[in-house]
Amino acid sequence: MRIQNPMKWLSQWACHVRCTFGTLIAITLKALILLQTSLCNSWLLALQSF
């Protein structure tokens, strides 16, 4: 398999990698925010129960 236009292939690959990493980072950030929110909520509940 020979690549006719290496620059086009490279740019497509770079875009794909960027999309994948962007999605992973977004999911990680959302998970961290959710985790932080739930931790804060449980902490507040624990403080209120005292």
CHARMM-style PDB file with segment names, atoms N, HN, CA, C and O in Angstrom:
ATOM      1  N   MET     1       0.840  -1.199   0.000  1.00  0.00      PROA
ATOM      2  CA  MET     1       0.000   0.000   0.000  1.00  0.00      PROA
ATOM      3  C   MET     1       0.880   1.256   0.000  1.00  0.00      PROA
ATOM      4  O   MET     1       1.655   1.493   0.926  1.00  0.00      PROA
ATOM      5  N   ARG     2       0.738   2.040  -1.052  1.00  0.00      PROA
ATOM      6  HN  ARG     2       0.108   1.847  -1.805  1.00  0.00      PROA
ATOM      7  CA  ARG     2       1.534   3.249  -1.155  1.00  0.00      PROA
ATOM      8  C   ARG     2       0.648   4.465  -0.910  1.00  0.00      PROA
ATOM      9  O   ARG     2      -0.461   4.546  -1.438  1.00  0.00      PROA
ATOM     10  N   ILE     3       1.137   5.409  -0.110  1.00  0.00      PROA
ATOM     11  HN  ILE     3       2.038   5.343   0.319  1.00  0.00      PROA
ATOM     12  CA  ILE     3       0.372   6.619   0.183  1.00  0.00      PROA
ATOM     13  C   ILE     3       0.678   7.660  -0.892  1.00  0.00      PROA
ATOM     14  O   ILE     3       1.828   8.071  -1.052  1.00  0.00      PROA
ATOM     15  N   GLN     4      -0.354   8.086  -1.631  1.00  0.00      PROA
ATOM     16  HN  GLN     4      -1.287   7.752  -1.501  1.00  0.00      PROA
ATOM     17  CA  GLN     4      -0.170   9.062  -2.697  1.00  0.00      PROA
ATOM     18  C   GLN     4       0.197  10.440  -2.143  1.00  0.00      PROA
ATOM     19  O   GLN     4       1.134  11.087  -2.610  1.00  0.00      PROA
ATOM     20  N   ASN     5      -0.557  10.866  -1.149  1.00  0.00      PROA
ATOM     21  HN  ASN     5      -1.319  10.340  -0.770  1.00  0.00      PROA
ATOM     22  CA  ASN     5      -0.341  12.207  -0.608  1.00  0.00      PROA
ATOM     23  C   ASN     5      -0.051  12.109   0.886  1.00  0.00      PROA
ATOM     24  O   ASN     5      -0.974  12.106   1.701  1.00  0.00      PROA
ATOM     25  N   PRO     6       1.237  12.029   1.247  1.00  0.00      PROA
ATOM     26  CA  PRO     6       1.566  11.828   2.678  1.00  0.00      PROA
ATOM     27  C   PRO     6       1.111  12.976   3.577  1.00  0.00      PROA
ATOM     28  O   PRO     6       0.726  12.747   4.724  1.00  0.00      PROA
ATOM     29  N   MET     7       1.151  14.201   3.072  1.00  0.00      PROA
ATOM     30  HN  MET     7       1.464  14.387   2.141  1.00  0.00      PROA
ATOM     31  CA  MET     7       0.744  15.336   3.908  1.00  0.00      PROA
ATOM     32  C   MET     7      -0.742  15.265   4.247  1.00  0.00      PROA
ATOM     33  O   MET     7      -1.140  15.553   5.375  1.00  0.00      PROA
ATOM     34  N   LYS     8      -1.555  14.883   3.271  1.00  0.00      PROA
ATOM     35  HN  LYS     8      -1.231  14.649   2.354  1.00  0.00      PROA
ATOM     36  CA  LYS     8      -2.997  14.767   3.510  1.00  0.00      PROA
ATOM     37  C   LYS     8      -3.265  13.660   4.529  1.00  0.00      PROA
ATOM     38  O   LYS     8      -4.056  13.825   5.457  1.00  0.00      PROA
ATOM     39  N   TRP     9      -2.585  12.528   4.331  1.00  0.00      PROA
ATOM     40  HN  TRP     9      -1.942  12.394   3.577  1.00  0.00      PROA
ATOM     41  CA  TRP     9      -2.751  11.404   5.250  1.00  0.00      PROA
ATOM     42  C   TRP     9      -2.322  11.801   6.659  1.00  0.00      PROA
ATOM     43  O   TRP     9      -2.989  11.470   7.639  1.00  0.00      PROA
ATOM     44  N   LEU    10      -1.184  12.524   6.747  1.00  0.00      PROA
ATOM     45  HN  LEU    10      -0.643  12.792   5.950  1.00  0.00      PROA
ATOM     46  CA  LEU    10      -0.658  12.935   8.043  1.00  0.00      PROA
ATOM     47  C   LEU    10      -1.614  13.891   8.746  1.00  0.00      PROA
ATOM     48  O   LEU    10      -1.842  13.768   9.949  1.00  0.00      PROA
ATOM     49  N   SER    11      -2.171  14.839   8.003  1.00  0.00      PROA
ATOM     50  HN  SER    11      -1.985  14.939   7.025  1.00  0.00      PROA
ATOM     51  CA  SER    11      -3.093  15.807   8.609  1.00  0.00      PROA
ATOM     52  C   SER    11      -4.365  15.114   9.083  1.00  0.00      PROA
ATOM     53  O   SER    11      -4.904  15.448  10.138  1.00  0.00      PROA
ATOM     54  N   GLN    12      -4.848  14.139   8.293  1.00  0.00      PROA
ATOM     55  HN  GLN    12      -4.410  13.867   7.436  1.00  0.00      PROA
ATOM     56  CA  GLN    12      -6.033  13.386   8.714  1.00  0.00      PROA
ATOM     57  C   GLN    12      -5.747  12.608   9.990  1.00  0.00      PROA
ATOM     58  O   GLN    12      -6.568  12.575  10.906  1.00  0.00      PROA
ATOM     59  N   TRP    13      -4.574  11.983  10.042  1.00  0.00      PROA
ATOM     60  HN  TRP    13      -3.906  12.010   9.298  1.00  0.00      PROA
ATOM     61  CA  TRP    13      -4.187  11.204  11.210  1.00  0.00      PROA
ATOM     62  C   TRP    13      -4.059  12.104  12.438  1.00  0.00      PROA
ATOM     63  O   TRP    13      -4.509  11.751  13.528  1.00  0.00      PROA
ATOM     64  N   ALA    14      -3.432  13.286  12.245  1.00  0.00      PROA
ATOM     65  HN  ALA    14      -3.067  13.573  11.360  1.00  0.00      PROA
ATOM     66  CA  ALA    14      -3.265  14.228  13.353  1.00  0.00      PROA
ATOM     67  C   ALA    14      -4.619  14.693  13.866  1.00  0.00      PROA
ATOM     68  O   ALA    14      -4.825  14.811  15.073  1.00  0.00      PROA
ATOM     69  N   CYS    15      -5.537  14.954  12.950  1.00  0.00      PROA
ATOM     70  HN  CYS    15      -5.369  14.857  11.969  1.00  0.00      PROA
ATOM     71  CA  CYS    15      -6.880  15.388  13.351  1.00  0.00      PROA
ATOM     72  C   CYS    15      -7.571  14.287  14.157  1.00  0.00      PROA
ATOM     73  O   CYS    15      -8.216  14.554  15.171  1.00  0.00      PROA
ATOM     74  N   HSD    16      -7.424  13.046  13.690  1.00  0.00      PROA
ATOM     75  HN  HSD    16      -6.900  12.829  12.866  1.00  0.00      PROA
ATOM     76  CA  HSD    16      -8.032  11.907  14.382  1.00  0.00      PROA
ATOM     77  C   HSD    16      -7.468  11.770  15.791  1.00  0.00      PROA
ATOM     78  O   HSD    16      -8.215  11.568  16.749  1.00  0.00      PROA
ATOM     79  N   VAL    17      -6.146  11.880  15.914  1.00  0.00      PROA
ATOM     80  HN  VAL    17      -5.539  12.045  15.136  1.00  0.00      PROA
ATOM     81  CA  VAL    17      -5.502  11.769  17.221  1.00  0.00      PROA
ATOM     82  C   VAL    17      -5.968  12.892  18.141  1.00  0.00      PROA
ATOM     83  O   VAL    17      -6.256  12.668  19.317  1.00  0.00      PROA
ATOM     84  N   ARG    18      -6.040  14.104  17.590  1.00  0.00      PROA
ATOM     85  HN  ARG    18      -5.806  14.287  16.635  1.00  0.00      PROA
ATOM     86  CA  ARG    18      -6.470  15.253  18.388  1.00  0.00      PROA
ATOM     87  C   ARG    18      -7.903  15.058  18.869  1.00  0.00      PROA
ATOM     88  O   ARG    18      -8.225  15.347  20.022  1.00  0.00      PROA
ATOM     89  N   CYS    19      -8.767  14.562  17.969  1.00  0.00      PROA
ATOM     90  HN  CYS    19      -8.506  14.328  17.033  1.00  0.00      PROA
ATOM     91  CA  CYS    19     -10.159  14.306  18.354  1.00  0.00      PROA
ATOM     92  C   CYS    19     -10.224  13.279  19.477  1.00  0.00      PROA
ATOM     93  O   CYS    19     -10.953  13.458  20.453  1.00  0.00      PROA
ATOM     94  N   THR    20      -9.456  12.203  19.332  1.00  0.00      PROA
ATOM     95  HN  THR    20      -8.864  12.058  18.540  1.00  0.00      PROA
ATOM     96  CA  THR    20      -9.468  11.137  20.336  1.00  0.00      PROA
ATOM     97  C   THR    20      -8.999  11.657  21.689  1.00  0.00      PROA
ATOM     98  O   THR    20      -9.624  11.410  22.720  1.00  0.00      PROA
ATOM     99  N   PHE    21      -7.874  12.390  21.662  1.00  0.00      PROA
ATOM    100  HN  PHE    21      -7.366  12.592  20.824  1.00  0.00      PROA
ATOM    101  CA  PHE    21      -7.343  12.912  22.925  1.00  0.00      PROA
ATOM    102  C   PHE    21      -8.281  13.942  23.538  1.00  0.00      PROA
ATOM    103  O   PHE    21      -8.452  13.991  24.756  1.00  0.00      PROA
ATOM    104  N   GLY    22      -8.889  14.769  22.681  1.00  0.00      PROA
ATOM    105  HN  GLY    22      -8.750  14.729  21.691  1.00  0.00      PROA
ATOM    106  CA  GLY    22      -9.843  15.766  23.167  1.00  0.00      PROA
ATOM    107  C   GLY    22     -11.008  15.107  23.889  1.00  0.00      PROA
ATOM    108  O   GLY    22     -11.433  15.555  24.954  1.00  0.00      PROA
ATOM    109  N   THR    23     -11.518  14.031  23.287  1.00  0.00      PROA
ATOM    110  HN  THR    23     -11.173  13.668  22.421  1.00  0.00      PROA
ATOM    111  CA  THR    23     -12.637  13.305  23.896  1.00  0.00      PROA
ATOM    112  C   THR    23     -12.231  12.697  25.232  1.00  0.00      PROA
ATOM    113  O   THR    23     -12.963  12.792  26.216  1.00  0.00      PROA
ATOM    114  N   LEU    24     -11.053  12.070  25.258  1.00  0.00      PROA
ATOM    115  HN  LEU    24     -10.458  11.993  24.458  1.00  0.00      PROA
ATOM    116  CA  LEU    24     -10.566  11.453  26.492  1.00  0.00      PROA
ATOM    117  C   LEU    24     -10.404  12.483  27.598  1.00  0.00      PROA
ATOM    118  O   LEU    24     -10.796  12.248  28.740  1.00  0.00      PROA
ATOM    119  N   ILE    25      -9.816  13.641  27.247  1.00  0.00      PROA
ATOM    120  HN  ILE    25      -9.498  13.833  26.319  1.00  0.00      PROA
ATOM    121  CA  ILE    25      -9.597  14.689  28.243  1.00  0.00      PROA
ATOM    122  C   ILE    25     -10.930  15.234  28.746  1.00  0.00      PROA
ATOM    123  O   ILE    25     -11.098  15.479  29.941  1.00  0.00      PROA
ATOM    124  N   ALA    26     -11.880  15.422  27.821  1.00  0.00      PROA
ATOM    125  HN  ALA    26     -11.744  15.223  26.851  1.00  0.00      PROA
ATOM    126  CA  ALA    26     -13.200  15.930  28.214  1.00  0.00      PROA
ATOM    127  C   ALA    26     -13.894  14.961  29.168  1.00  0.00      PROA
ATOM    128  O   ALA    26     -14.479  15.375  30.168  1.00  0.00      PROA
ATOM    129  N   ILE    27     -13.822  13.654  28.846  1.00  0.00      PROA
ATOM    130  HN  ILE    27     -13.346  13.318  28.033  1.00  0.00      PROA
ATOM    131  CA  ILE    27     -14.449  12.637  29.711  1.00  0.00      PROA
ATOM    132  C   ILE    27     -13.786  12.624  31.084  1.00  0.00      PROA
ATOM    133  O   ILE    27     -14.463  12.526  32.108  1.00  0.00      PROA
ATOM    134  N   THR    28     -12.448  12.724  31.100  1.00  0.00      PROA
ATOM    135  HN  THR    28     -11.898  12.804  30.269  1.00  0.00      PROA
ATOM    136  CA  THR    28     -11.718  12.723  32.364  1.00  0.00      PROA
ATOM    137  C   THR    28     -12.103  13.920  33.216  1.00  0.00      PROA
ATOM    138  O   THR    28     -12.336  13.790  34.418  1.00  0.00      PROA
ATOM    139  N   LEU    29     -12.169  15.099  32.580  1.00  0.00      PROA
ATOM    140  HN  LEU    29     -11.979  15.205  31.604  1.00  0.00      PROA
ATOM    141  CA  LEU    29     -12.536  16.310  33.311  1.00  0.00      PROA
ATOM    142  C   LEU    29     -13.943  16.202  33.873  1.00  0.00      PROA
ATOM    143  O   LEU    29     -14.192  16.573  35.020  1.00  0.00      PROA
ATOM    144  N   LYS    30     -14.873  15.688  33.053  1.00  0.00      PROA
ATOM    145  HN  LYS    30     -14.671  15.386  32.122  1.00  0.00      PROA
ATOM    146  CA  LYS    30     -16.251  15.531  33.526  1.00  0.00      PROA
ATOM    147  C   LYS    30     -16.307  14.588  34.718  1.00  0.00      PROA
ATOM    148  O   LYS    30     -17.002  14.846  35.701  1.00  0.00      PROA
ATOM    149  N   ALA    31     -15.558  13.480  34.613  1.00  0.00      PROA
ATOM    150  HN  ALA    31     -14.994  13.271  33.814  1.00  0.00      PROA
ATOM    151  CA  ALA    31     -15.537  12.510  35.703  1.00  0.00      PROA
ATOM    152  C   ALA    31     -14.973  13.136  36.974  1.00  0.00      PROA
ATOM    153  O   ALA    31     -15.503  12.924  38.065  1.00  0.00      PROA
ATOM    154  N   LEU    32     -13.886  13.915  36.828  1.00  0.00      PROA
ATOM    155  HN  LEU    32     -13.456  14.087  35.942  1.00  0.00      PROA
ATOM    156  CA  LEU    32     -13.281  14.564  37.994  1.00  0.00      PROA
ATOM    157  C   LEU    32     -14.244  15.558  38.627  1.00  0.00      PROA
ATOM    158  O   LEU    32     -14.362  15.623  39.851  1.00  0.00      PROA
ATOM    159  N   ILE    33     -14.937  16.336  37.787  1.00  0.00      PROA
ATOM    160  HN  ILE    33     -14.841  16.283  36.793  1.00  0.00      PROA
ATOM    161  CA  ILE    33     -15.887  17.323  38.310  1.00  0.00      PROA
ATOM    162  C   ILE    33     -17.027  16.621  39.037  1.00  0.00      PROA
ATOM    163  O   ILE    33     -17.447  17.048  40.112  1.00  0.00      PROA
ATOM    164  N   LEU    34     -17.530  15.524  38.433  1.00  0.00      PROA
ATOM    165  HN  LEU    34     -17.189  15.177  37.560  1.00  0.00      PROA
ATOM    166  CA  LEU    34     -18.604  14.768  39.080  1.00  0.00      PROA
ATOM    167  C   LEU    34     -18.140  14.197  40.410  1.00  0.00      PROA
ATOM    168  O   LEU    34     -18.861  14.250  41.406  1.00  0.00      PROA
ATOM    169  N   LEU    35     -16.926  13.650  40.415  1.00  0.00      PROA
ATOM    170  HN  LEU    35     -16.341  13.608  39.605  1.00  0.00      PROA
ATOM    171  CA  LEU    35     -16.378  13.065  41.634  1.00  0.00      PROA
ATOM    172  C   LEU    35     -16.229  14.125  42.713  1.00  0.00      PROA
ATOM    173  O   LEU    35     -16.583  13.903  43.871  1.00  0.00      PROA
ATOM    174  N   GLN    36     -15.698  15.282  42.321  1.00  0.00      PROA
ATOM    175  HN  GLN    36     -15.410  15.463  41.381  1.00  0.00      PROA
ATOM    176  CA  GLN    36     -15.501  16.373  43.266  1.00  0.00      PROA
ATOM    177  C   GLN    36     -16.840  16.837  43.830  1.00  0.00      PROA
ATOM    178  O   GLN    36     -16.964  17.088  45.029  1.00  0.00      PROA
ATOM    179  N   THR    37     -17.844  16.950  42.954  1.00  0.00      PROA
ATOM    180  HN  THR    37     -17.743  16.746  41.980  1.00  0.00      PROA
ATOM    181  CA  THR    37     -19.168  17.393  43.386  1.00  0.00      PROA
ATOM    182  C   THR    37     -19.767  16.407  44.380  1.00  0.00      PROA
ATOM    183  O   THR    37     -20.313  16.809  45.407  1.00  0.00      PROA
ATOM    184  N   SER    38     -19.665  15.109  44.072  1.00  0.00      PROA
ATOM    185  HN  SER    38     -19.222  14.782  43.238  1.00  0.00      PROA
ATOM    186  CA  SER    38     -20.237  14.104  44.970  1.00  0.00      PROA
ATOM    187  C   SER    38     -19.494  14.085  46.304  1.00  0.00      PROA
ATOM    188  O   SER    38     -20.101  13.906  47.360  1.00  0.00      PROA
ATOM    189  N   LEU    39     -18.167  14.272  46.247  1.00  0.00      PROA
ATOM    190  HN  LEU    39     -17.673  14.417  45.390  1.00  0.00      PROA
ATOM    191  CA  LEU    39     -17.388  14.323  47.490  1.00  0.00      PROA
ATOM    192  C   LEU    39     -17.795  15.527  48.326  1.00  0.00      PROA
ATOM    193  O   LEU    39     -17.963  15.417  49.541  1.00  0.00      PROA
ATOM    194  N   CYS    40     -17.955  16.676  47.677  1.00  0.00      PROA
ATOM    195  HN  CYS    40     -17.819  16.765  46.691  1.00  0.00      PROA
ATOM    196  CA  CYS    40     -18.380  17.885  48.393  1.00  0.00      PROA
ATOM    197  C   CYS    40     -19.753  17.684  49.007  1.00  0.00      PROA
ATOM    198  O   CYS    40     -19.985  18.065  50.154  1.00  0.00      PROA
ATOM    199  N   ASN    41     -20.667  17.086  48.247  1.00  0.00      PROA
ATOM    200  HN  ASN    41     -20.478  16.777  47.315  1.00  0.00      PROA
ATOM    201  CA  ASN    41     -22.015  16.854  48.752  1.00  0.00      PROA
ATOM    202  C   ASN    41     -22.012  15.933  49.956  1.00  0.00      PROA
ATOM    203  O   ASN    41     -22.707  16.198  50.937  1.00  0.00      PROA
ATOM    204  N   SER    42     -21.243  14.855  49.900  1.00  0.00      PROA
ATOM    205  HN  SER    42     -20.678  14.639  49.104  1.00  0.00      PROA
ATOM    206  CA  SER    42     -21.200  13.921  51.024  1.00  0.00      PROA
ATOM    207  C   SER    42     -20.543  14.577  52.240  1.00  0.00      PROA
ATOM    208  O   SER    42     -20.930  14.315  53.378  1.00  0.00      PROA
ATOM    209  N   TRP    43     -19.547  15.432  51.991  1.00  0.00      PROA
ATOM    210  HN  TRP    43     -19.233  15.645  51.066  1.00  0.00      PROA
ATOM    211  CA  TRP    43     -18.883  16.163  53.060  1.00  0.00      PROA
ATOM    212  C   TRP    43     -19.864  17.111  53.742  1.00  0.00      PROA
ATOM    213  O   TRP    43     -19.908  17.208  54.969  1.00  0.00      PROA
ATOM    214  N   LEU    44     -20.660  17.818  52.908  1.00  0.00      PROA
ATOM    215  HN  LEU    44     -20.624  17.739  51.912  1.00  0.00      PROA
ATOM    216  CA  LEU    44     -21.658  18.735  53.457  1.00  0.00      PROA
ATOM    217  C   LEU    44     -22.713  17.977  54.255  1.00  0.00      PROA
ATOM    218  O   LEU    44     -23.141  18.432  55.316  1.00  0.00      PROA
ATOM    219  N   LEU    45     -23.129  16.819  53.744  1.00  0.00      PROA
ATOM    220  HN  LEU    45     -22.780  16.449  52.883  1.00  0.00      PROA
ATOM    221  CA  LEU    45     -24.102  16.001  54.464  1.00  0.00      PROA
ATOM    222  C   LEU    45     -23.523  15.534  55.795  1.00  0.00      PROA
ATOM    223  O   LEU    45     -24.215  15.531  56.813  1.00  0.00      PROA
ATOM    224  N   ALA    46     -22.253  15.141  55.782  1.00  0.00      PROA
ATOM    225  HN  ALA    46     -21.691  15.143  54.955  1.00  0.00      PROA
ATOM    226  CA  ALA    46     -21.613  14.693  57.021  1.00  0.00      PROA
ATOM    227  C   ALA    46     -21.540  15.834  58.026  1.00  0.00      PROA
ATOM    228  O   ALA    46     -21.764  15.623  59.218  1.00  0.00      PROA
ATOM    229  N   LEU    47     -21.227  17.045  57.557  1.00  0.00      PROA
ATOM    230  HN  LEU    47     -21.045  17.216  56.589  1.00  0.00      PROA
ATOM    231  CA  LEU    47     -21.161  18.195  58.451  1.00  0.00      PROA
ATOM    232  C   LEU    47     -22.535  18.528  59.021  1.00  0.00      PROA
ATOM    233  O   LEU    47     -22.664  18.896  60.189  1.00  0.00      PROA
ATOM    234  N   GLN    48     -23.562  18.393  58.175  1.00  0.00      PROA
ATOM    235  HN  GLN    48     -23.457  18.094  57.227  1.00  0.00      PROA
ATOM    236  CA  GLN    48     -24.913  18.710  58.638  1.00  0.00      PROA
ATOM    237  C   GLN    48     -25.414  17.697  59.664  1.00  0.00      PROA
ATOM    238  O   GLN    48     -26.231  18.028  60.523  1.00  0.00      PROA
ATOM    239  N   SER    49     -24.922  16.464  59.570  1.00  0.00      PROA
ATOM    240  HN  SER    49     -24.259  16.195  58.872  1.00  0.00      PROA
ATOM    241  CA  SER    49     -25.423  15.428  60.474  1.00  0.00      PROA
ATOM    242  C   SER    49     -24.853  15.580  61.893  1.00  0.00      PROA
ATOM    243  O   SER    49     -25.374  14.993  62.842  1.00  0.00      PROA
ATOM    244  N   PHE    50     -23.775  16.377  62.031  1.00  0.00      PROA
ATOM    245  HN  PHE    50     -23.352  16.855  61.261  1.00  0.00      PROA
ATOM    246  CA  PHE    50     -23.193  16.564  63.370  1.00  0.00      PROA
ATOM    247  C   PHE    50     -24.054  17.431  64.256  1.00  0.00      PROA
ATOM    248  OT1 PHE    50     -23.700  17.679  65.409  1.00  0.00      PROA
TER     249      PHE     50
END
